[in-house]
Structures are given as structure tokens and as C-alpha cells.
Amino acid sequence: MPYLFGGLVLLNALMLGYYLFIQQPTPTASLQVAQAELTQPITFTNSAKHVPPLIGTKE
């Protein structure tokens, strides 16, 4: 039984090393859409003129 456990641990370490260091990740479609949205400028609307005045101030 310890040999089976050790073999599984070794197999797990090999697979982890393969996926972390050897295989390059391929970006998915949702990741590409999110990256494209981040590089585009964000439209900003100044809404300060629509905010009511503070309570107790005269305007």
C-alpha cells in the first residue's frame, strides 16, 4: 500500500510539473473578450451635477 500511495504522489507531482511548466495555457474566448474590454477606454459620465445638495445647505 505505501508503494501505491508513493506512486500516486509521484504521478501527481509529474502531472503538476507538466501543466505548470511545460504546457502553455491557451486563452479561452471569454478571457480574450475580457482582455479586449480592459484595453478599450472606459466612457466616463460626470454625474456630479445630478447630485442633490447636502442637507442644510442653501443653493
mmCIF file of the N, C-alpha and C atoms, coordinates in Angstrom:
data_MODEL
# 
_entry.id   MODEL 
# 
loop_
_atom_site.group_PDB 
_atom_site.id 
_atom_site.type_symbol 
_atom_site.label_atom_id 
_atom_site.label_alt_id 
_atom_site.label_comp_id 
_atom_site.label_asym_id 
_atom_site.label_entity_id 
_atom_site.label_seq_id 
_atom_site.pdbx_PDB_ins_code 
_atom_site.Cartn_x 
_atom_site.Cartn_y 
_atom_site.Cartn_z 
_atom_site.occupancy 
_atom_site.B_iso_or_equiv 
_atom_site.pdbx_formal_charge 
_atom_site.auth_seq_id 
_atom_site.auth_comp_id 
_atom_site.auth_asym_id 
_atom_site.auth_atom_id 
_atom_site.pdbx_PDB_model_num 
ATOM 1   N N  . MET A 1 1  ? 0.808   -1.202 0.000   1.00 0.00 ? 1  MET A N  1 
ATOM 2   C CA . MET A 1 1  ? 0.000   0.000  0.000   1.00 0.00 ? 1  MET A CA 1 
ATOM 3   C C  . MET A 1 1  ? 0.853   1.269  0.000   1.00 0.00 ? 1  MET A C  1 
ATOM 4   N N  . PRO A 1 2  ? 1.984   1.319  0.734   1.00 0.00 ? 2  PRO A N  1 
ATOM 5   C CA . PRO A 1 2  ? 2.790   2.544  0.673   1.00 0.00 ? 2  PRO A CA 1 
ATOM 6   C C  . PRO A 1 2  ? 3.364   2.785  -0.720  1.00 0.00 ? 2  PRO A C  1 
ATOM 7   N N  . TYR A 1 3  ? 3.630   1.695  -1.480  1.00 0.00 ? 3  TYR A N  1 
ATOM 8   C CA . TYR A 1 3  ? 4.151   1.871  -2.834  1.00 0.00 ? 3  TYR A CA 1 
ATOM 9   C C  . TYR A 1 3  ? 3.096   2.477  -3.746  1.00 0.00 ? 3  TYR A C  1 
ATOM 10  N N  . LEU A 1 4  ? 1.863   2.084  -3.562  1.00 0.00 ? 4  LEU A N  1 
ATOM 11  C CA . LEU A 1 4  ? 0.767   2.640  -4.353  1.00 0.00 ? 4  LEU A CA 1 
ATOM 12  C C  . LEU A 1 4  ? 0.601   4.128  -4.044  1.00 0.00 ? 4  LEU A C  1 
ATOM 13  N N  . PHE A 1 5  ? 0.621   4.476  -2.767  1.00 0.00 ? 5  PHE A N  1 
ATOM 14  C CA . PHE A 1 5  ? 0.497   5.875  -2.376  1.00 0.00 ? 5  PHE A CA 1 
ATOM 15  C C  . PHE A 1 5  ? 1.676   6.692  -2.907  1.00 0.00 ? 5  PHE A C  1 
ATOM 16  N N  . GLY A 1 6  ? 2.878   6.176  -2.782  1.00 0.00 ? 6  GLY A N  1 
ATOM 17  C CA . GLY A 1 6  ? 4.050   6.878  -3.295  1.00 0.00 ? 6  GLY A CA 1 
ATOM 18  C C  . GLY A 1 6  ? 3.995   7.046  -4.798  1.00 0.00 ? 6  GLY A C  1 
ATOM 19  N N  . GLY A 1 7  ? 3.509   6.027  -5.487  1.00 0.00 ? 7  GLY A N  1 
ATOM 20  C CA . GLY A 1 7  ? 3.379   6.130  -6.942  1.00 0.00 ? 7  GLY A CA 1 
ATOM 21  C C  . GLY A 1 7  ? 2.366   7.185  -7.337  1.00 0.00 ? 7  GLY A C  1 
ATOM 22  N N  . LEU A 1 8  ? 1.267   7.246  -6.618  1.00 0.00 ? 8  LEU A N  1 
ATOM 23  C CA . LEU A 1 8  ? 0.264   8.269  -6.918  1.00 0.00 ? 8  LEU A CA 1 
ATOM 24  C C  . LEU A 1 8  ? 0.787   9.673  -6.629  1.00 0.00 ? 8  LEU A C  1 
ATOM 25  N N  . VAL A 1 9  ? 1.536   9.827  -5.555  1.00 0.00 ? 9  VAL A N  1 
ATOM 26  C CA . VAL A 1 9  ? 2.127   11.129 -5.238  1.00 0.00 ? 9  VAL A CA 1 
ATOM 27  C C  . VAL A 1 9  ? 3.114   11.533 -6.325  1.00 0.00 ? 9  VAL A C  1 
ATOM 28  N N  . LEU A 1 10 ? 3.933   10.586 -6.787  1.00 0.00 ? 10 LEU A N  1 
ATOM 29  C CA . LEU A 1 10 ? 4.896   10.874 -7.852  1.00 0.00 ? 10 LEU A CA 1 
ATOM 30  C C  . LEU A 1 10 ? 4.188   11.219 -9.156  1.00 0.00 ? 10 LEU A C  1 
ATOM 31  N N  . LEU A 1 11 ? 3.141   10.481 -9.482  1.00 0.00 ? 11 LEU A N  1 
ATOM 32  C CA . LEU A 1 11 ? 2.372   10.774 -10.690 1.00 0.00 ? 11 LEU A CA 1 
ATOM 33  C C  . LEU A 1 11 ? 1.724   12.157 -10.596 1.00 0.00 ? 11 LEU A C  1 
ATOM 34  N N  . ASN A 1 12 ? 1.211   12.493 -9.434  1.00 0.00 ? 12 ASN A N  1 
ATOM 35  C CA . ASN A 1 12 ? 0.614   13.810 -9.233  1.00 0.00 ? 12 ASN A CA 1 
ATOM 36  C C  . ASN A 1 12 ? 1.660   14.915 -9.395  1.00 0.00 ? 12 ASN A C  1 
ATOM 37  N N  . ALA A 1 13 ? 2.855   14.704 -8.852  1.00 0.00 ? 13 ALA A N  1 
ATOM 38  C CA . ALA A 1 13 ? 3.921   15.700 -8.980  1.00 0.00 ? 13 ALA A CA 1 
ATOM 39  C C  . ALA A 1 13 ? 4.348   15.862 -10.432 1.00 0.00 ? 13 ALA A C  1 
ATOM 40  N N  . LEU A 1 14 ? 4.419   14.764 -11.173 1.00 0.00 ? 14 LEU A N  1 
ATOM 41  C CA . LEU A 1 14 ? 4.791   14.849 -12.583 1.00 0.00 ? 14 LEU A CA 1 
ATOM 42  C C  . LEU A 1 14 ? 3.733   15.589 -13.403 1.00 0.00 ? 14 LEU A C  1 
ATOM 43  N N  . MET A 1 15 ? 2.478   15.298 -13.149 1.00 0.00 ? 15 MET A N  1 
ATOM 44  C CA . MET A 1 15 ? 1.405   15.968 -13.883 1.00 0.00 ? 15 MET A CA 1 
ATOM 45  C C  . MET A 1 15 ? 1.349   17.456 -13.532 1.00 0.00 ? 15 MET A C  1 
ATOM 46  N N  . LEU A 1 16 ? 1.563   17.792 -12.274 1.00 0.00 ? 16 LEU A N  1 
ATOM 47  C CA . LEU A 1 16 ? 1.579   19.191 -11.869 1.00 0.00 ? 16 LEU A CA 1 
ATOM 48  C C  . LEU A 1 16 ? 2.728   19.933 -12.547 1.00 0.00 ? 16 LEU A C  1 
ATOM 49  N N  . GLY A 1 17 ? 3.907   19.332 -12.581 1.00 0.00 ? 17 GLY A N  1 
ATOM 50  C CA . GLY A 1 17 ? 5.042   19.944 -13.255 1.00 0.00 ? 17 GLY A CA 1 
ATOM 51  C C  . GLY A 1 17 ? 4.793   20.131 -14.732 1.00 0.00 ? 17 GLY A C  1 
ATOM 52  N N  . TYR A 1 18 ? 4.133   19.159 -15.348 1.00 0.00 ? 18 TYR A N  1 
ATOM 53  C CA . TYR A 1 18 ? 3.834   19.274 -16.777 1.00 0.00 ? 18 TYR A CA 1 
ATOM 54  C C  . TYR A 1 18 ? 2.900   20.455 -17.034 1.00 0.00 ? 18 TYR A C  1 
ATOM 55  N N  . TYR A 1 19 ? 1.817   20.557 -16.273 1.00 0.00 ? 19 TYR A N  1 
ATOM 56  C CA . TYR A 1 19 ? 0.847   21.611 -16.524 1.00 0.00 ? 19 TYR A CA 1 
ATOM 57  C C  . TYR A 1 19 ? 1.341   22.983 -16.089 1.00 0.00 ? 19 TYR A C  1 
ATOM 58  N N  . LEU A 1 20 ? 2.258   23.056 -15.132 1.00 0.00 ? 20 LEU A N  1 
ATOM 59  C CA . LEU A 1 20 ? 2.748   24.361 -14.696 1.00 0.00 ? 20 LEU A CA 1 
ATOM 60  C C  . LEU A 1 20 ? 3.896   24.883 -15.560 1.00 0.00 ? 20 LEU A C  1 
ATOM 61  N N  . PHE A 1 21 ? 4.772   23.996 -16.022 1.00 0.00 ? 21 PHE A N  1 
ATOM 62  C CA . PHE A 1 21 ? 5.996   24.468 -16.660 1.00 0.00 ? 21 PHE A CA 1 
ATOM 63  C C  . PHE A 1 21 ? 6.103   24.134 -18.139 1.00 0.00 ? 21 PHE A C  1 
ATOM 64  N N  . ILE A 1 22 ? 5.534   23.053 -18.588 1.00 0.00 ? 22 ILE A N  1 
ATOM 65  C CA . ILE A 1 22 ? 5.736   22.630 -19.973 1.00 0.00 ? 22 ILE A CA 1 
ATOM 66  C C  . ILE A 1 22 ? 4.601   23.094 -20.876 1.00 0.00 ? 22 ILE A C  1 
ATOM 67  N N  . GLN A 1 23 ? 3.365   22.803 -20.493 1.00 0.00 ? 23 GLN A N  1 
ATOM 68  C CA . GLN A 1 23 ? 2.237   23.149 -21.339 1.00 0.00 ? 23 GLN A CA 1 
ATOM 69  C C  . GLN A 1 23 ? 1.902   24.620 -21.198 1.00 0.00 ? 23 GLN A C  1 
ATOM 70  N N  . GLN A 1 24 ? 1.821   25.327 -22.322 1.00 0.00 ? 24 GLN A N  1 
ATOM 71  C CA . GLN A 1 24 ? 1.441   26.732 -22.300 1.00 0.00 ? 24 GLN A CA 1 
ATOM 72  C C  . GLN A 1 24 ? -0.076  26.829 -22.338 1.00 0.00 ? 24 GLN A C  1 
ATOM 73  N N  . PRO A 1 25 ? -0.664  27.662 -21.493 1.00 0.00 ? 25 PRO A N  1 
ATOM 74  C CA . PRO A 1 25 ? -2.130  27.765 -21.480 1.00 0.00 ? 25 PRO A CA 1 
ATOM 75  C C  . PRO A 1 25 ? -2.637  28.487 -22.731 1.00 0.00 ? 25 PRO A C  1 
ATOM 76  N N  . THR A 1 26 ? -3.753  28.021 -23.246 1.00 0.00 ? 26 THR A N  1 
ATOM 77  C CA . THR A 1 26 ? -4.386  28.673 -24.388 1.00 0.00 ? 26 THR A CA 1 
ATOM 78  C C  . THR A 1 26 ? -5.530  29.528 -23.866 1.00 0.00 ? 26 THR A C  1 
ATOM 79  N N  . PRO A 1 27 ? -5.564  30.790 -24.254 1.00 0.00 ? 27 PRO A N  1 
ATOM 80  C CA . PRO A 1 27 ? -6.637  31.658 -23.756 1.00 0.00 ? 27 PRO A CA 1 
ATOM 81  C C  . PRO A 1 27 ? -7.988  31.257 -24.339 1.00 0.00 ? 27 PRO A C  1 
ATOM 82  N N  . THR A 1 28 ? -8.994  31.269 -23.518 1.00 0.00 ? 28 THR A N  1 
ATOM 83  C CA . THR A 1 28 ? -10.342 30.931 -23.956 1.00 0.00 ? 28 THR A CA 1 
ATOM 84  C C  . THR A 1 28 ? -11.012 32.157 -24.561 1.00 0.00 ? 28 THR A C  1 
ATOM 85  N N  . ALA A 1 29 ? -12.160 31.954 -25.157 1.00 0.00 ? 29 ALA A N  1 
ATOM 86  C CA . ALA A 1 29 ? -12.875 33.060 -25.795 1.00 0.00 ? 29 ALA A CA 1 
ATOM 87  C C  . ALA A 1 29 ? -13.319 34.095 -24.767 1.00 0.00 ? 29 ALA A C  1 
ATOM 88  N N  . SER A 1 30 ? -13.774 33.650 -23.608 1.00 0.00 ? 30 SER A N  1 
ATOM 89  C CA . SER A 1 30 ? -14.223 34.601 -22.583 1.00 0.00 ? 30 SER A CA 1 
ATOM 90  C C  . SER A 1 30 ? -13.044 35.412 -22.040 1.00 0.00 ? 30 SER A C  1 
ATOM 91  N N  . LEU A 1 31 ? -11.871 34.790 -21.941 1.00 0.00 ? 31 LEU A N  1 
ATOM 92  C CA . LEU A 1 31 ? -10.691 35.521 -21.488 1.00 0.00 ? 31 LEU A CA 1 
ATOM 93  C C  . LEU A 1 31 ? -10.280 36.573 -22.507 1.00 0.00 ? 31 LEU A C  1 
ATOM 94  N N  . GLN A 1 32 ? -10.345 36.245 -23.783 1.00 0.00 ? 32 GLN A N  1 
ATOM 95  C CA . GLN A 1 32 ? -9.993  37.209 -24.826 1.00 0.00 ? 32 GLN A CA 1 
ATOM 96  C C  . GLN A 1 32 ? -10.965 38.382 -24.834 1.00 0.00 ? 32 GLN A C  1 
ATOM 97  N N  . VAL A 1 33 ? -12.254 38.125 -24.615 1.00 0.00 ? 33 VAL A N  1 
ATOM 98  C CA . VAL A 1 33 ? -13.240 39.202 -24.561 1.00 0.00 ? 33 VAL A CA 1 
ATOM 99  C C  . VAL A 1 33 ? -12.968 40.104 -23.366 1.00 0.00 ? 33 VAL A C  1 
ATOM 100 N N  . ALA A 1 34 ? -12.655 39.515 -22.224 1.00 0.00 ? 34 ALA A N  1 
ATOM 101 C CA . ALA A 1 34 ? -12.372 40.310 -21.023 1.00 0.00 ? 34 ALA A CA 1 
ATOM 102 C C  . ALA A 1 34 ? -11.115 41.148 -21.197 1.00 0.00 ? 34 ALA A C  1 
ATOM 103 N N  . GLN A 1 35 ? -10.079 40.593 -21.814 1.00 0.00 ? 35 GLN A N  1 
ATOM 104 C CA . GLN A 1 35 ? -8.856  41.357 -22.048 1.00 0.00 ? 35 GLN A CA 1 
ATOM 105 C C  . GLN A 1 35 ? -9.099  42.484 -23.038 1.00 0.00 ? 35 GLN A C  1 
ATOM 106 N N  . ALA A 1 36 ? -9.932  42.257 -24.055 1.00 0.00 ? 36 ALA A N  1 
ATOM 107 C CA . ALA A 1 36 ? -10.244 43.308 -25.015 1.00 0.00 ? 36 ALA A CA 1 
ATOM 108 C C  . ALA A 1 36 ? -11.021 44.442 -24.357 1.00 0.00 ? 36 ALA A C  1 
ATOM 109 N N  . GLU A 1 37 ? -11.914 44.101 -23.432 1.00 0.00 ? 37 GLU A N  1 
ATOM 110 C CA . GLU A 1 37 ? -12.660 45.142 -22.737 1.00 0.00 ? 37 GLU A CA 1 
ATOM 111 C C  . GLU A 1 37 ? -11.768 45.961 -21.816 1.00 0.00 ? 37 GLU A C  1 
ATOM 112 N N  . LEU A 1 38 ? -10.748 45.342 -21.255 1.00 0.00 ? 38 LEU A N  1 
ATOM 113 C CA . LEU A 1 38 ? -9.854  46.076 -20.363 1.00 0.00 ? 38 LEU A CA 1 
ATOM 114 C C  . LEU A 1 38 ? -8.958  47.039 -21.119 1.00 0.00 ? 38 LEU A C  1 
ATOM 115 N N  . THR A 1 39 ? -8.601  46.742 -22.345 1.00 0.00 ? 39 THR A N  1 
ATOM 116 C CA . THR A 1 39 ? -7.702  47.615 -23.087 1.00 0.00 ? 39 THR A CA 1 
ATOM 117 C C  . THR A 1 39 ? -8.442  48.746 -23.770 1.00 0.00 ? 39 THR A C  1 
ATOM 118 N N  . GLN A 1 40 ? -9.752  48.674 -23.897 1.00 0.00 ? 40 GLN A N  1 
ATOM 119 C CA . GLN A 1 40 ? -10.528 49.747 -24.502 1.00 0.00 ? 40 GLN A CA 1 
ATOM 120 C C  . GLN A 1 40 ? -10.788 50.827 -23.463 1.00 0.00 ? 40 GLN A C  1 
ATOM 121 N N  . PRO A 1 41 ? -10.850 52.094 -23.892 1.00 0.00 ? 41 PRO A N  1 
ATOM 122 C CA . PRO A 1 41 ? -11.122 53.154 -22.918 1.00 0.00 ? 41 PRO A CA 1 
ATOM 123 C C  . PRO A 1 41 ? -12.539 53.046 -22.360 1.00 0.00 ? 41 PRO A C  1 
ATOM 124 N N  . ILE A 1 42 ? -12.668 53.402 -21.121 1.00 0.00 ? 42 ILE A N  1 
ATOM 125 C CA . ILE A 1 42 ? -13.954 53.351 -20.440 1.00 0.00 ? 42 ILE A CA 1 
ATOM 126 C C  . ILE A 1 42 ? -14.612 54.719 -20.557 1.00 0.00 ? 42 ILE A C  1 
ATOM 127 N N  . THR A 1 43 ? -15.865 54.745 -20.968 1.00 0.00 ? 43 THR A N  1 
ATOM 128 C CA . THR A 1 43 ? -16.573 56.020 -21.071 1.00 0.00 ? 43 THR A CA 1 
ATOM 129 C C  . THR A 1 43 ? -16.942 56.484 -19.667 1.00 0.00 ? 43 THR A C  1 
ATOM 130 N N  . PHE A 1 44 ? -16.712 57.748 -19.416 1.00 0.00 ? 44 PHE A N  1 
ATOM 131 C CA . PHE A 1 44 ? -16.959 58.316 -18.094 1.00 0.00 ? 44 PHE A CA 1 
ATOM 132 C C  . PHE A 1 44 ? -17.991 59.422 -18.223 1.00 0.00 ? 44 PHE A C  1 
ATOM 133 N N  . THR A 1 45 ? -18.988 59.378 -17.389 1.00 0.00 ? 45 THR A N  1 
ATOM 134 C CA . THR A 1 45 ? -20.009 60.424 -17.349 1.00 0.00 ? 45 THR A CA 1 
ATOM 135 C C  . THR A 1 45 ? -19.939 61.093 -15.988 1.00 0.00 ? 45 THR A C  1 
ATOM 136 N N  . ASN A 1 46 ? -19.750 62.403 -15.992 1.00 0.00 ? 46 ASN A N  1 
ATOM 137 C CA . ASN A 1 46 ? -19.697 63.136 -14.740 1.00 0.00 ? 46 ASN A CA 1 
ATOM 138 C C  . ASN A 1 46 ? -21.124 63.344 -14.244 1.00 0.00 ? 46 ASN A C  1 
ATOM 139 N N  . SER A 1 47 ? -21.460 62.724 -13.147 1.00 0.00 ? 47 SER A N  1 
ATOM 140 C CA . SER A 1 47 ? -22.814 62.816 -12.615 1.00 0.00 ? 47 SER A CA 1 
ATOM 141 C C  . SER A 1 47 ? -22.890 63.754 -11.418 1.00 0.00 ? 47 SER A C  1 
ATOM 142 N N  . ALA A 1 48 ? -21.876 64.578 -11.211 1.00 0.00 ? 48 ALA A N  1 
ATOM 143 C CA . ALA A 1 48 ? -21.872 65.464 -10.047 1.00 0.00 ? 48 ALA A CA 1 
ATOM 144 C C  . ALA A 1 48 ? -22.969 66.515 -10.149 1.00 0.00 ? 48 ALA A C  1 
ATOM 145 N N  . LYS A 1 49 ? -23.349 66.927 -11.351 1.00 0.00 ? 49 LYS A N  1 
ATOM 146 C CA . LYS A 1 49 ? -24.388 67.954 -11.480 1.00 0.00 ? 49 LYS A CA 1 
ATOM 147 C C  . LYS A 1 49 ? -25.783 67.402 -11.168 1.00 0.00 ? 49 LYS A C  1 
ATOM 148 N N  . HIS A 1 50 ? -25.926 66.069 -11.127 1.00 0.00 ? 50 HIS A N  1 
ATOM 149 C CA . HIS A 1 50 ? -27.210 65.462 -10.835 1.00 0.00 ? 50 HIS A CA 1 
ATOM 150 C C  . HIS A 1 50 ? -27.391 65.120 -9.356  1.00 0.00 ? 50 HIS A C  1 
ATOM 151 N N  . VAL A 1 51 ? -26.352 65.314 -8.561  1.00 0.00 ? 51 VAL A N  1 
ATOM 152 C CA . VAL A 1 51 ? -26.421 65.001 -7.131  1.00 0.00 ? 51 VAL A CA 1 
ATOM 153 C C  . VAL A 1 51 ? -27.118 66.139 -6.401  1.00 0.00 ? 51 VAL A C  1 
ATOM 154 N N  . PRO A 1 52 ? -28.082 65.846 -5.555  1.00 0.00 ? 52 PRO A N  1 
ATOM 155 C CA . PRO A 1 52 ? -28.745 66.942 -4.827  1.00 0.00 ? 52 PRO A CA 1 
ATOM 156 C C  . PRO A 1 52 ? -27.793 67.566 -3.818  1.00 0.00 ? 52 PRO A C  1 
ATOM 157 N N  . PRO A 1 53 ? -28.069 68.810 -3.426  1.00 0.00 ? 53 PRO A N  1 
ATOM 158 C CA . PRO A 1 53 ? -27.179 69.464 -2.464  1.00 0.00 ? 53 PRO A CA 1 
ATOM 159 C C  . PRO A 1 53 ? -27.274 68.793 -1.094  1.00 0.00 ? 53 PRO A C  1 
ATOM 160 N N  . LEU A 1 54 ? -26.244 69.017 -0.275  1.00 0.00 ? 54 LEU A N  1 
ATOM 161 C CA . LEU A 1 54 ? -26.239 68.464 1.066   1.00 0.00 ? 54 LEU A CA 1 
ATOM 162 C C  . LEU A 1 54 ? -27.375 69.047 1.894   1.00 0.00 ? 54 LEU A C  1 
ATOM 163 N N  . ILE A 1 55 ? -27.843 68.268 2.823   1.00 0.00 ? 55 ILE A N  1 
ATOM 164 C CA . ILE A 1 55 ? -28.931 68.723 3.683   1.00 0.00 ? 55 ILE A CA 1 
ATOM 165 C C  . ILE A 1 55 ? -28.423 69.855 4.565   1.00 0.00 ? 55 ILE A C  1 
ATOM 166 N N  . GLY A 1 56 ? -29.167 70.946 4.601   1.00 0.00 ? 56 GLY A N  1 
ATOM 167 C CA . GLY A 1 56 ? -28.796 72.088 5.431   1.00 0.00 ? 56 GLY A CA 1 
ATOM 168 C C  . GLY A 1 56 ? -28.087 73.180 4.648   1.00 0.00 ? 56 GLY A C  1 
ATOM 169 N N  . THR A 1 57 ? -27.747 72.946 3.395   1.00 0.00 ? 57 THR A N  1 
ATOM 170 C CA . THR A 1 57 ? -27.098 73.990 2.592   1.00 0.00 ? 57 THR A CA 1 
ATOM 171 C C  . THR A 1 57 ? -28.142 74.667 1.717   1.00 0.00 ? 57 THR A C  1 
ATOM 172 N N  . LYS A 1 58 ? -27.917 75.960 1.452   1.00 0.00 ? 58 LYS A N  1 
ATOM 173 C CA . LYS A 1 58 ? -28.819 76.713 0.589   1.00 0.00 ? 58 LYS A CA 1 
ATOM 174 C C  . LYS A 1 58 ? -28.170 76.844 -0.769  1.00 0.00 ? 58 LYS A C  1 
ATOM 175 N N  . GLU A 1 59 ? -28.956 76.559 -1.787  1.00 0.00 ? 59 GLU A N  1 
ATOM 176 C CA . GLU A 1 59 ? -28.386 76.640 -3.143  1.00 0.00 ? 59 GLU A CA 1 
ATOM 177 C C  . GLU A 1 59 ? -29.335 77.356 -4.055  1.00 0.00 ? 59 GLU A C  1 
# 
